[in-house]
Amino acid sequence: MDPALAFLIAAQRSEIRALEQLRATSDLVRGMSEWVHRLQRERGASNLYLASRGQRFAAQRQQCVQDSEAVERAVRERHFSPAGDPSDTYGGLRLLSRIAQLLHALGELPALRQQIAQRALEPETATRAYSELVAAMLAVVFEAADTAVDPGVSRALVALFNFMQGKELAGQERAAGAAAFAASRFEPAVLQRLVHLVEAQDRCFQVFQEFAEPALRAMWGHVLAGPETGDVQAQRALLHGGGAARTSADAGDRWFEAATRRIDAMRLVEDSATSALVALCDARLVHARTDLADQTRLRASLPAACEGGRALAPVFGSAAPDLVAGAGLGPLLGRSVLDLVQAQAQRLQQMGDELNAAQSALRERKLVERAKGLLMTRRGLSEDAAYRLLRQTAMHQHRRLGEVAEAVLQMGPLIDGL
């Protein structure tokens, strides 16, 4: 068998294995998106329960806990069972490490729920604990997007991750606003935190629209133009505007209900995105397996004289028919092998270009997170303040946020002197 064809077939089989792992990872992401959604509801109900000193939302919180536990059991059974080697299913050191970190963090969830039931935590503390857990879950989605080898799947994962992140920020806004209404405390720091959450949501959804398929962008456009978004904007104005309506007995309920309707509408978009992701992986697998079958049929058609492993003629660039024939293959068969290898080379080049474009958004996010951490450590800023400083600097200098973050990281020790 011709050596080039043998390696081409081996490359196709390797791609199929990678796509199978990507398909399993995408299925995990779909299950985790539902889990995150349930935990977000549980966080909001827990906030109202704690802020009202246990007088309200006790039954709703308990129902949310039961819903979360049901989804958790399903995801654990399907994806986190100890049978077999997880690297065979998911592969990738970073992704497996993120999953391990998530499973470790989940061990704290029962104790958190017990403390909330006993009202042993402040609403802010409970919100932070839930948010850290959701962040660990989103980190798994981030690593899946960052390590995806197929450009189409990578773009879909980048879009999905940013949408899930935006939805998580909307959940944090719901929880923070609910706590403020329930406690009738509207300090400037709380209101500024809510402003930051809205701005951060907008950025996530902008990235989503950049990478999402047209059908998903259209769905999101309907949400933006729909009553769910309008109701939340009206409640935001009430929250920041003050007046008697802000402190009315049902103000917190109206805020929570409006925010929940918007998040539920987001969930429909998210569910469509996760389903489309899995369908895309399935389509890629069908295509790759068809290609492999075609190449296997080509190998079976090689004449016996070519099975000695004689080298193929030069295949990158324009090879003349006589050179192809000179490799020991007939002109027609030689050209078919040549076309296969050239097509594979061109496809790999295109994949590399598309992957670089898709993953640039993820690299920027990493830079921003690291720069925020540096500013928080060196200058004693809160996370919100660090992000605002980066964003304002980017706006004033007319630069991308990632470029400013990279500059901050390069300055390192000089930060103290700013």
URGITA-V67195 format. One record per residue. N is the residue number from 1. RES is the residue in three letters. D_CENTER is the distance of its C-alpha to the mean C-alpha in Angstrom with 1 decimal. Layout:
n=N res=RES d_center=D_CENTER
n=N res=RES d_center=D_CENTER
//
This chain:
n=1 res=MET d_center=43.2
n=2 res=ASP d_center=42.2
n=3 res=PRO d_center=40.0
n=4 res=ALA d_center=37.6
n=5 res=LEU d_center=37.0
n=6 res=ALA d_center=36.5
n=7 res=PHE d_center=33.8
n=8 res=LEU d_center=32.2
n=9 res=ILE d_center=32.1
n=10 res=ALA d_center=30.7
n=11 res=ALA d_center=27.9
n=12 res=GLN d_center=27.2
n=13 res=ARG d_center=27.2
n=14 res=SER d_center=24.8
n=15 res=GLU d_center=22.4
n=16 res=ILE d_center=22.7
n=17 res=ARG d_center=22.1
n=18 res=ALA d_center=18.8
n=19 res=LEU d_center=17.8
n=20 res=GLU d_center=18.9
n=21 res=GLN d_center=16.7
n=22 res=LEU d_center=13.7
n=23 res=ARG d_center=14.9
n=24 res=ALA d_center=15.1
n=25 res=THR d_center=11.6
n=26 res=SER d_center=10.4
n=27 res=ASP d_center=12.9
n=28 res=LEU d_center=11.7
n=29 res=VAL d_center=8.2
n=30 res=ARG d_center=10.5
n=31 res=GLY d_center=12.8
n=32 res=MET d_center=10.5
n=33 res=SER d_center=9.3
n=34 res=GLU d_center=13.1
n=35 res=TRP d_center=13.8
n=36 res=VAL d_center=11.8
n=37 res=HIS d_center=13.6
n=38 res=ARG d_center=16.9
n=39 res=LEU d_center=16.5
n=40 res=GLN d_center=15.9
n=41 res=ARG d_center=19.1
n=42 res=GLU d_center=20.8
n=43 res=ARG d_center=20.2
n=44 res=GLY d_center=21.7
n=45 res=ALA d_center=24.6
n=46 res=SER d_center=25.2
n=47 res=ASN d_center=25.5
n=48 res=LEU d_center=28.0
n=49 res=TYR d_center=29.9
n=50 res=LEU d_center=30.2
n=51 res=ALA d_center=31.0
n=52 res=SER d_center=33.7
n=53 res=ARG d_center=35.2
n=54 res=GLY d_center=34.6
n=55 res=GLN d_center=36.6
n=56 res=ARG d_center=33.9
n=57 res=PHE d_center=30.8
n=58 res=ALA d_center=31.9
n=59 res=ALA d_center=31.8
n=60 res=GLN d_center=28.6
n=61 res=ARG d_center=26.9
n=62 res=GLN d_center=28.4
n=63 res=GLN d_center=27.1
n=64 res=CYS d_center=23.6
n=65 res=VAL d_center=24.0
n=66 res=GLN d_center=25.4
n=67 res=ASP d_center=22.6
n=68 res=SER d_center=19.9
n=69 res=GLU d_center=22.2
n=70 res=ALA d_center=22.6
n=71 res=VAL d_center=18.9
n=72 res=GLU d_center=18.7
n=73 res=ARG d_center=21.7
n=74 res=ALA d_center=20.4
n=75 res=VAL d_center=17.2
n=76 res=ARG d_center=19.3
n=77 res=GLU d_center=22.0
n=78 res=ARG d_center=19.9
n=79 res=HIS d_center=17.6
n=80 res=PHE d_center=19.1
n=81 res=SER d_center=22.8
n=82 res=PRO d_center=24.8
n=83 res=ALA d_center=26.4
n=84 res=GLY d_center=26.1
n=85 res=ASP d_center=24.3
n=86 res=PRO d_center=20.4
n=87 res=SER d_center=20.3
n=88 res=ASP d_center=21.9
n=89 res=THR d_center=19.1
n=90 res=TYR d_center=15.9
n=91 res=GLY d_center=17.6
n=92 res=GLY d_center=16.4
n=93 res=LEU d_center=17.6
n=94 res=ARG d_center=14.6
n=95 res=LEU d_center=12.4
n=96 res=LEU d_center=15.6
n=97 res=SER d_center=16.2
n=98 res=ARG d_center=13.0
n=99 res=ILE d_center=13.9
n=100 res=ALA d_center=17.4
n=101 res=GLN d_center=16.6
n=102 res=LEU d_center=14.8
n=103 res=LEU d_center=17.9
n=104 res=HIS d_center=20.1
n=105 res=ALA d_center=18.7
n=106 res=LEU d_center=19.0
n=107 res=GLY d_center=22.7
n=108 res=GLU d_center=23.2
n=109 res=LEU d_center=22.1
n=110 res=PRO d_center=25.6
n=111 res=ALA d_center=27.4
n=112 res=LEU d_center=25.3
n=113 res=ARG d_center=26.1
n=114 res=GLN d_center=29.7
n=115 res=GLN d_center=30.0
n=116 res=ILE d_center=28.7
n=117 res=ALA d_center=31.2
n=118 res=GLN d_center=33.9
n=119 res=ARG d_center=32.9
n=120 res=ALA d_center=32.9
n=121 res=LEU d_center=30.0
n=122 res=GLU d_center=29.6
n=123 res=PRO d_center=26.9
n=124 res=GLU d_center=25.2
n=125 res=THR d_center=25.2
n=126 res=ALA d_center=23.7
n=127 res=THR d_center=21.0
n=128 res=ARG d_center=20.1
n=129 res=ALA d_center=20.1
n=130 res=TYR d_center=17.8
n=131 res=SER d_center=15.4
n=132 res=GLU d_center=15.5
n=133 res=LEU d_center=14.8
n=134 res=VAL d_center=11.8
n=135 res=ALA d_center=10.6
n=136 res=ALA d_center=11.4
n=137 res=MET d_center=9.4
n=138 res=LEU d_center=6.1
n=139 res=ALA d_center=7.5
n=140 res=VAL d_center=7.7
n=141 res=VAL d_center=4.2
n=142 res=PHE d_center=4.6
n=143 res=GLU d_center=7.9
n=144 res=ALA d_center=7.5
n=145 res=ALA d_center=6.4
n=146 res=ASP d_center=9.1
n=147 res=THR d_center=11.6
n=148 res=ALA d_center=11.6
n=149 res=VAL d_center=15.2
n=150 res=ASP d_center=15.4
n=151 res=PRO d_center=14.8
n=152 res=GLY d_center=14.3
n=153 res=VAL d_center=11.7
n=154 res=SER d_center=10.0
n=155 res=ARG d_center=10.3
n=156 res=ALA d_center=9.0
n=157 res=LEU d_center=5.7
n=158 res=VAL d_center=5.7
n=159 res=ALA d_center=7.0
n=160 res=LEU d_center=5.0
n=161 res=PHE d_center=2.0
n=162 res=ASN d_center=5.6
n=163 res=PHE d_center=7.3
n=164 res=MET d_center=6.2
n=165 res=GLN d_center=7.0
n=166 res=GLY d_center=10.0
n=167 res=LYS d_center=11.0
n=168 res=GLU d_center=11.1
n=169 res=LEU d_center=13.3
n=170 res=ALA d_center=15.3
n=171 res=GLY d_center=15.8
n=172 res=GLN d_center=17.0
n=173 res=GLU d_center=19.2
n=174 res=ARG d_center=20.6
n=175 res=ALA d_center=21.5
n=176 res=ALA d_center=23.0
n=177 res=GLY d_center=25.0
n=178 res=ALA d_center=26.2
n=179 res=ALA d_center=27.5
n=180 res=ALA d_center=29.2
n=181 res=PHE d_center=30.9
n=182 res=ALA d_center=31.9
n=183 res=ALA d_center=33.4
n=184 res=SER d_center=34.8
n=185 res=ARG d_center=33.7
n=186 res=PHE d_center=32.4
n=187 res=GLU d_center=32.7
n=188 res=PRO d_center=31.7
n=189 res=ALA d_center=29.0
n=190 res=VAL d_center=27.4
n=191 res=LEU d_center=27.6
n=192 res=GLN d_center=26.2
n=193 res=ARG d_center=23.2
n=194 res=LEU d_center=22.6
n=195 res=VAL d_center=23.1
n=196 res=HIS d_center=20.5
n=197 res=LEU d_center=17.9
n=198 res=VAL d_center=18.8
n=199 res=GLU d_center=18.6
n=200 res=ALA d_center=15.2
n=201 res=GLN d_center=14.0
n=202 res=ASP d_center=15.8
n=203 res=ARG d_center=14.2
n=204 res=CYS d_center=10.5
n=205 res=PHE d_center=12.0
n=206 res=GLN d_center=14.0
n=207 res=VAL d_center=11.3
n=208 res=PHE d_center=9.9
n=209 res=GLN d_center=13.6
n=210 res=GLU d_center=14.1
n=211 res=PHE d_center=11.9
n=212 res=ALA d_center=12.1
n=213 res=GLU d_center=15.1
n=214 res=PRO d_center=18.2
n=215 res=ALA d_center=18.3
n=216 res=LEU d_center=15.0
n=217 res=ARG d_center=16.2
n=218 res=ALA d_center=19.5
n=219 res=MET d_center=18.2
n=220 res=TRP d_center=16.5
n=221 res=GLY d_center=19.8
n=222 res=HIS d_center=21.7
n=223 res=VAL d_center=19.9
n=224 res=LEU d_center=20.6
n=225 res=ALA d_center=24.2
n=226 res=GLY d_center=24.7
n=227 res=PRO d_center=26.5
n=228 res=GLU d_center=23.5
n=229 res=THR d_center=22.5
n=230 res=GLY d_center=26.3
n=231 res=ASP d_center=27.0
n=232 res=VAL d_center=24.4
n=233 res=GLN d_center=25.7
n=234 res=ALA d_center=29.2
n=235 res=GLN d_center=28.3
n=236 res=ARG d_center=26.8
n=237 res=ALA d_center=30.1
n=238 res=LEU d_center=32.0
n=239 res=LEU d_center=30.2
n=240 res=HIS d_center=31.0
n=241 res=GLY d_center=34.3
n=242 res=GLY d_center=36.2
n=243 res=GLY d_center=39.2
n=244 res=ALA d_center=40.5
n=245 res=ALA d_center=37.7
n=246 res=ARG d_center=35.2
n=247 res=THR d_center=37.1
n=248 res=SER d_center=38.2
n=249 res=ALA d_center=37.9
n=250 res=ASP d_center=35.2
n=251 res=ALA d_center=33.1
n=252 res=GLY d_center=30.5
n=253 res=ASP d_center=30.3
n=254 res=ARG d_center=30.1
n=255 res=TRP d_center=27.2
n=256 res=PHE d_center=25.3
n=257 res=GLU d_center=26.1
n=258 res=ALA d_center=25.1
n=259 res=ALA d_center=21.7
n=260 res=THR d_center=21.1
n=261 res=ARG d_center=22.1
n=262 res=ARG d_center=19.6
n=263 res=ILE d_center=16.7
n=264 res=ASP d_center=18.1
n=265 res=ALA d_center=18.1
n=266 res=MET d_center=14.5
n=267 res=ARG d_center=14.0
n=268 res=LEU d_center=15.9
n=269 res=VAL d_center=13.7
n=270 res=GLU d_center=10.6
n=271 res=ASP d_center=12.9
n=272 res=SER d_center=14.1
n=273 res=ALA d_center=10.8
n=274 res=THR d_center=10.2
n=275 res=SER d_center=13.9
n=276 res=ALA d_center=13.9
n=277 res=LEU d_center=11.4
n=278 res=VAL d_center=13.8
n=279 res=ALA d_center=16.8
n=280 res=LEU d_center=15.8
n=281 res=CYS d_center=15.8
n=282 res=ASP d_center=19.1
n=283 res=ALA d_center=20.5
n=284 res=ARG d_center=19.8
n=285 res=LEU d_center=21.4
n=286 res=VAL d_center=24.4
n=287 res=HIS d_center=24.9
n=288 res=ALA d_center=24.8
n=289 res=ARG d_center=27.1
n=290 res=THR d_center=29.4
n=291 res=ASP d_center=29.6
n=292 res=LEU d_center=30.5
n=293 res=ALA d_center=33.2
n=294 res=ASP d_center=34.6
n=295 res=GLN d_center=34.9
n=296 res=THR d_center=36.4
n=297 res=ARG d_center=39.0
n=298 res=LEU d_center=39.7
n=299 res=ARG d_center=40.3
n=300 res=ALA d_center=42.7
n=301 res=SER d_center=44.6
n=302 res=LEU d_center=45.4
n=303 res=PRO d_center=49.2
n=304 res=ALA d_center=50.7
n=305 res=ALA d_center=51.9
n=306 res=CYS d_center=48.3
n=307 res=GLU d_center=47.2
n=308 res=GLY d_center=48.8
n=309 res=GLY d_center=45.6
n=310 res=ARG d_center=47.1
n=311 res=ALA d_center=44.7
n=312 res=LEU d_center=43.2
n=313 res=ALA d_center=44.4
n=314 res=PRO d_center=42.2
n=315 res=VAL d_center=39.3
n=316 res=PHE d_center=37.3
n=317 res=GLY d_center=39.1
n=318 res=SER d_center=41.9
n=319 res=ALA d_center=44.0
n=320 res=ALA d_center=47.5
n=321 res=PRO d_center=48.5
n=322 res=ASP d_center=51.3
n=323 res=LEU d_center=48.9
n=324 res=VAL d_center=46.8
n=325 res=ALA d_center=50.0
n=326 res=GLY d_center=51.1
n=327 res=ALA d_center=48.3
n=328 res=GLY d_center=50.2
n=329 res=LEU d_center=48.1
n=330 res=GLY d_center=49.6
n=331 res=PRO d_center=48.5
n=332 res=LEU d_center=46.5
n=333 res=LEU d_center=44.7
n=334 res=GLY d_center=44.2
n=335 res=ARG d_center=42.6
n=336 res=SER d_center=40.2
n=337 res=VAL d_center=39.0
n=338 res=LEU d_center=38.9
n=339 res=ASP d_center=36.8
n=340 res=LEU d_center=34.3
n=341 res=VAL d_center=33.9
n=342 res=GLN d_center=33.7
n=343 res=ALA d_center=31.1
n=344 res=GLN d_center=29.0
n=345 res=ALA d_center=29.4
n=346 res=GLN d_center=28.5
n=347 res=ARG d_center=25.4
n=348 res=LEU d_center=24.2
n=349 res=GLN d_center=25.0
n=350 res=GLN d_center=23.1
n=351 res=MET d_center=20.0
n=352 res=GLY d_center=20.2
n=353 res=ASP d_center=20.5
n=354 res=GLU d_center=17.6
n=355 res=LEU d_center=15.3
n=356 res=ASN d_center=16.6
n=357 res=ALA d_center=15.9
n=358 res=ALA d_center=12.3
n=359 res=GLN d_center=11.5
n=360 res=SER d_center=13.8
n=361 res=ALA d_center=11.2
n=362 res=LEU d_center=9.4
n=363 res=ARG d_center=12.9
n=364 res=GLU d_center=13.9
n=365 res=ARG d_center=11.4
n=366 res=LYS d_center=12.9
n=367 res=LEU d_center=16.3
n=368 res=VAL d_center=16.0
n=369 res=GLU d_center=15.0
n=370 res=ARG d_center=17.9
n=371 res=ALA d_center=20.3
n=372 res=LYS d_center=19.7
n=373 res=GLY d_center=20.6
n=374 res=LEU d_center=23.6
n=375 res=LEU d_center=24.9
n=376 res=MET d_center=24.5
n=377 res=THR d_center=26.5
n=378 res=ARG d_center=29.1
n=379 res=ARG d_center=29.7
n=380 res=GLY d_center=29.1
n=381 res=LEU d_center=26.7
n=382 res=SER d_center=24.4
n=383 res=GLU d_center=20.6
n=384 res=ASP d_center=21.2
n=385 res=ALA d_center=24.3
n=386 res=ALA d_center=22.7
n=387 res=TYR d_center=20.0
n=388 res=ARG d_center=22.8
n=389 res=LEU d_center=24.9
n=390 res=LEU d_center=22.4
n=391 res=ARG d_center=21.7
n=392 res=GLN d_center=25.5
n=393 res=THR d_center=26.4
n=394 res=ALA d_center=24.2
n=395 res=MET d_center=25.8
n=396 res=HIS d_center=29.3
n=397 res=GLN d_center=29.0
n=398 res=HIS d_center=27.3
n=399 res=ARG d_center=24.7
n=400 res=ARG d_center=21.0
n=401 res=LEU d_center=19.2
n=402 res=GLY d_center=18.1
n=403 res=GLU d_center=21.7
n=404 res=VAL d_center=23.0
n=405 res=ALA d_center=20.7
n=406 res=GLU d_center=21.9
n=407 res=ALA d_center=25.4
n=408 res=VAL d_center=25.2
n=409 res=LEU d_center=24.1
n=410 res=GLN d_center=27.0
n=411 res=MET d_center=29.4
n=412 res=GLY d_center=28.8
n=413 res=PRO d_center=32.0
n=414 res=LEU d_center=33.2
n=415 res=ILE d_center=30.7
n=416 res=ASP d_center=33.4
n=417 res=GLY d_center=35.8
n=418 res=LEU d_center=33.7
//
